[in-house]
Amino acid sequence: MRIKRLYLKILLSCLGILFVTILLILGLFILTAGQSYKSYLDKQTMAKLKIFKVMVQKEVDRHRELPAMANQDLVQLLNTCATLFALKVWITDPAGDILFQSFDGPVDFLASGVHRQIHHDGGITLYHYVLRWEKYYATIPIEYGINGLRLHMFVDTWTASRHEGLFFIGLIAIAAMATLLLIPTASFITRRVNRLNKSALEFAHGNLSVRTDIKGHDEIAKLGDSFNLMADRLERLVQNAKNLTANVSHELRSPLARIRVSKELIMDKLEHGCNPEGIRRYIDSMESDIQDLDTLIEHMLALSKMDYQVSAISPENFRFADFLESILAAYQPILDSNGLKLDLDIQDYGKVSQDKILVKSIFSNLMDNAIKYTQPGSTIRISAGTVSPKGLEFSVSNPCPPISQEDLDRLFDPFFRLAGQQAKGTGLGLTIAKRHILRCKGQIQARHTGKEICLTVYLP
């Protein structure tokens, strides 16, 4: 079954890691501390068995003339030890027949279990048995008669010690406590993810104002900040698209209406037999309106391309003073026809590294804007130079009545025009220029000096 809930995935993953960690700890304990502890117990047990052998041998030697089981001191010693240490003690002859036992019942418990370890020392053999718990069994040789006797001792540690069981119980308790601590942690993580998912779904269903509020400095909080940043930009993009559509509709109506009126006037003139010369001015007006529509469509396509098909910048080294001189030479006929003058302040500090196509588009849009809104007989001021910390810097200034700061801030918005301006245009030139400047990681600043409006461009 595939688990779909992140909460369960996190919880089960942590529990799996915890389980593997416990197994590793247990294995490490068995291989290190457990083995040391077992070795210590074996040494202690072997020492006690040697002492017990000496005690039993001493009692046997004191009454060698008596049969082993007729030695009451030996029998009393064996019974006392069996009682004090919870042992099962018995003695066998060389043939394996039982001569004495401290307990009732047959000796059939040795067949159960598995030998884990066998130790030999001084004739004493110590066996470890494992079944559900550990058992110890030892055989001790006793010198008696010609062939001697063999003393057997068996102890069941289940009734004597439960340290290993307590250790396992402790591990289980630790695992249970860790599980209880993991549950709120997993819930905390998934709760924040669910909040982010809810905000994303609301945004997808059209609520562009929704934002997520995830506190913290971790990856989920950063993801929430990224979502909010994405939502801000998408909301602005959608709003700009709506405004753009509204503005385009408004801008298209005027030339289309003029073309329709011109067409009706031409039809009327033709019906009344007017000569072609009287119709030409209407045709020229229509041509001008068609040119305005073509320019508007061209600018709209340029904006769309910048939004959806941003190409890589291709910087190249060139001397900006020579580059600017060639552009201004192309503008000279337009300046002359509009009766405008240029005041140049161009400082040449060497070559710059910029995308020539973008720089040309930026400067051309600023120049077109200045020419469009400058009265005949006025002067357009251009200054340029390379400034070390900022890179390339140039500005275009033209005479302009005082402008409020609010209008200066909106100067680069699509289709924005100053109140009272009658000059033709799409209102997109400065918008395109700013887009190109931002692509170059630069800045543009608009300020009014009291008599002129100055647009300054900084390119790194």
Salt bridges, closest charged atoms under 4 A:
ASP42 OD2 - HIS119 NE2 3.12
ASP42 OD1 - HIS128 NE2 2.78
GLU59 OE2 - ARG62 NH1 3.37
ASP61 OD1 - ARG64 NH2 2.56
ASP73 OD2 - ARG62 NH2 3.92
ASP73 OD2 - HIS63 NE2 3.11
ASP121 OD2 - LYS50 NZ 2.81
GLU134 OE1 - LYS38 NZ 2.28
GLU134 OE2 - ARG116 NH2 2.61
GLU164 OE2 - LYS38 NZ 3.16
ASP213 OD1 - LYS215 NZ 3.23
ASP218 OD2 - ARG192 NH1 2.68
ASP232 OD1 - ARG211 NE 2.70
GLU235 OE1 - ARG211 NH2 2.63
GLU251 OE1 - ARG417 NH2 3.65
ASP268 OD1 - HIS272 ND1 3.58
ASP289 OD1 - ARG258 NE 2.83
ASP292 OD2 - LYS424 NZ 3.91
ASP307 OD1 - ARG435 NH1 2.86
ASP322 OD2 - ARG319 NE 3.76
ASP343 OD2 - ARG381 NH1 2.54
ASP348 OD2 - ARG319 NH1 3.16
ASP413 OD2 - ARG410 NE 3.90
GLU452 OE2 - ARG381 NE 2.81
